[in-house]
């Protein structure tokens, strides 16, 4: 019932940057640990980054040092700043509450990120 809407994806060259945004209809970001996930064609959905209600962050090794997750609870938004993009970052990116994602629940449409020359 808590829907997240992702935006900000697009086509970018290797080494470029994108900023993904995620907005919720309800103000729950201050309660839930939020996360970004991604899924490439033929692959399983994988965890990219998390941010807790105390703003503690964790990143997958593959994106560490390149991606930054942040949140703005007042705006009901979560962001993913993506720098130094690589072709292997190509995927559909989703945001979700970590607890809901673990239950395979509440997935939105995602936003497509394509890194290609």
C-alpha positions as CSV (number, residue, x, y, z in Angstrom):
1,X,0.0,0.0,0.0
2,X,3.0,2.3,0.4
3,X,4.0,3.1,-3.2
4,X,7.4,4.5,-4.2
5,X,7.9,6.3,-7.5
6,X,11.4,6.4,-8.9
7,X,12.6,8.9,-11.5
8,X,15.8,10.3,-12.9
9,X,17.1,7.4,-14.9
10,X,18.2,7.7,-18.5
11,X,21.0,7.1,-21.0
12,X,24.4,8.2,-20.0
13,X,27.9,7.6,-21.2
14,X,30.5,5.7,-19.2
15,X,32.0,8.0,-16.6
16,X,28.9,10.1,-16.4
17,X,26.5,10.9,-13.6
18,X,22.8,10.6,-12.8
19,X,20.8,11.4,-9.7
20,X,17.9,9.1,-9.0
21,X,14.9,10.3,-6.9
22,X,12.3,8.3,-5.0
23,X,9.1,9.8,-3.5
24,X,6.5,8.2,-1.3
25,X,2.9,9.1,-0.8
26,X,3.2,8.8,2.9
27,X,5.8,10.2,5.3
28,X,7.5,6.9,6.3
29,X,11.1,7.6,5.5
30,X,11.9,8.7,9.0
31,X,10.8,5.3,10.3
32,X,12.0,2.8,7.7
33,X,15.5,2.0,6.5
34,X,15.3,2.8,2.9
35,X,17.2,1.1,0.1
36,X,18.0,1.2,-3.6
37,X,18.0,-2.0,-5.6
38,X,18.7,-2.7,-9.2
39,X,17.9,-5.5,-11.6
40,X,19.7,-6.1,-14.9
41,X,18.0,-8.2,-17.6
42,X,18.2,-11.9,-16.7
43,X,19.6,-11.2,-13.3
44,X,18.2,-11.2,-9.8
45,X,17.4,-8.0,-8.1
46,X,20.4,-6.9,-6.0
47,X,20.8,-4.4,-3.1
48,X,22.7,-1.3,-4.0
49,X,22.6,0.9,-1.0
50,X,20.7,1.5,2.3
51,X,20.2,4.4,4.5
52,X,18.8,4.1,8.0
53,X,16.6,6.4,10.0
54,X,19.7,7.6,11.7
55,X,21.3,8.3,8.2
56,X,23.8,5.4,8.5
57,X,24.6,4.2,5.0
58,X,25.8,1.0,3.5
59,X,26.8,0.2,-0.1
60,X,27.4,-2.8,-2.3
61,X,31.1,-3.3,-3.0
62,X,30.4,-2.7,-6.7
63,X,29.2,0.9,-6.1
64,X,31.2,1.9,-3.1
65,X,33.0,5.2,-3.6
66,X,30.8,6.0,-6.7
67,X,27.2,6.1,-5.4
68,X,25.8,8.1,-2.5
69,X,22.4,7.5,-1.0
70,X,20.6,10.3,0.9
71,X,17.2,11.2,2.2
72,X,15.0,14.2,2.8
73,X,12.3,13.1,5.2
74,X,10.5,16.5,5.0
75,X,10.0,15.9,1.3
76,X,9.4,12.1,1.6
77,X,12.2,11.5,-0.8
78,X,15.3,9.3,-1.1
79,X,18.1,10.0,-3.6
80,X,20.9,8.0,-5.2
81,X,23.7,10.1,-6.7
82,X,25.5,7.9,-9.2
83,X,28.9,9.0,-10.4
84,X,31.6,7.4,-12.5
85,X,29.0,5.2,-14.1
86,X,30.0,2.0,-15.7
87,X,28.2,-0.2,-18.3
88,X,27.7,-2.8,-15.7
89,X,25.6,-0.3,-13.7
90,X,22.9,-0.7,-16.4
91,X,19.7,-1.9,-14.8
92,X,16.3,-0.9,-13.6
93,X,16.7,0.8,-10.3
94,X,14.1,0.6,-7.5
95,X,13.7,2.1,-4.1
96,X,11.9,0.4,-1.3
97,X,11.7,0.1,2.4
98,X,14.2,-2.5,3.3
99,X,11.7,-4.4,5.4
100,X,9.2,-4.5,2.6
101,X,11.8,-5.5,0.1
102,X,12.7,-8.5,2.2
103,X,9.1,-9.6,2.0
104,X,9.2,-9.1,-1.8
105,X,6.5,-6.5,-1.3
106,X,5.8,-2.9,-2.5
107,X,7.9,-2.8,-5.7
108,X,7.2,0.2,-8.0
109,X,8.0,0.6,-11.6
110,X,11.6,1.5,-11.2
111,X,13.7,3.8,-13.4
112,X,15.9,2.6,-16.2
113,X,19.6,3.5,-16.1
114,X,21.5,2.7,-19.3
115,X,25.3,3.3,-19.3
116,X,26.6,3.0,-22.9
117,X,28.6,4.9,-25.4
